[in-house]
Amino acid sequence: MCELYAQEPQTSYDSTKRSIRIQGVVTSISLENKIWQILERIAADEKVTVPEFISTLYQEVIERHGSVKNLASMLRVTCLTYALNSKPLC
């Protein structure tokens, strides 16, 4: 059972920090490489760059909920939601 998960390369869960501009402010986000890969796929599906996608999503969450309490967690949940509700990532 665990072979599917154990065979994942360690680089997938290594973290990478990227800086993006959200509402005119440069923000650093540290996420696992696999999460960045999924964000790249989501952005490509939306025909935007990853920073554009994150900035748009951030603004939409602000409009709906008034704030974003934890940006990195929001992005991880976004990727989980995408993975669970779309075609296979393979």
Secondary structure, 3 states (H helix, E strand, C coil): CCHHHHCCCHHHHCEEEEEEEECCEEEEEEEEHHHHHHHHHHHHHHCCCHHHHHHHHHHHHHHHHCCCCCHHHHHHHHHHHHHHCCCCCC
